[in-house]
């Protein structure tokens, strides 16, 4: 469903060049939930911008369902980290979720049906008439997720969507993502700084190296498909996987430090 091949991104400014991403190659089959982790500044957001068609790579290709991405693909939705800035405060929750559907030129009745289903799926069926500023941070992020799934994406990109919420809300939203992924059969690429979150959520964890970035490790998460915050996180295998991913990220950081010392 999602194929990234030889992706490279160089930022140029005047006579200076910064190679943010060197050679990224990976594939996600249809219906997979994969998490992406790596050291700070390794190019995770740059990668998502290239995948979503918001930025052109310097070289390499991105394909969604076999079609090369040259602009925002019609079958893809993105949930951003800064949910407060992605919602329009003067629109109601329903209008915020419905807005992208107008670009699809769907009939009004179908738009309302999709909005209602999406809000119900994220537990906000009662809040359709509210405005974002009337809701908590966690509820606002649920609105952003509802807007994405109402679009009926085949691929959903999530860029550190829970970084700004408290720990309890974060746990609730993690479980919500897994429920929605199963219910709507989406292919999900979830970017996070949180190693525990990546291991808890994903079927795979892609570990990126320090910049200039390559895929350093591709970890298969062989936990039970049915997960919960207590038993899954206390399982010995969870601890083993977490330790492995953590060690890979520390290795990436040490490689970056060694590279900097040699320059």
Helices and strands as residue ranges (DSSP letters): E 2-13, E 16-28, E 33-38, H 44-51, E 59-64, E 67-68, E 76-79, H 83-86, H 93-103, H 108-121, G 125-127, G 132-134, H 137-150, E 155-159, H 167-184, E 187-191, H 195-201, E 204-208, E 213-220, H 231-234, H 236-262
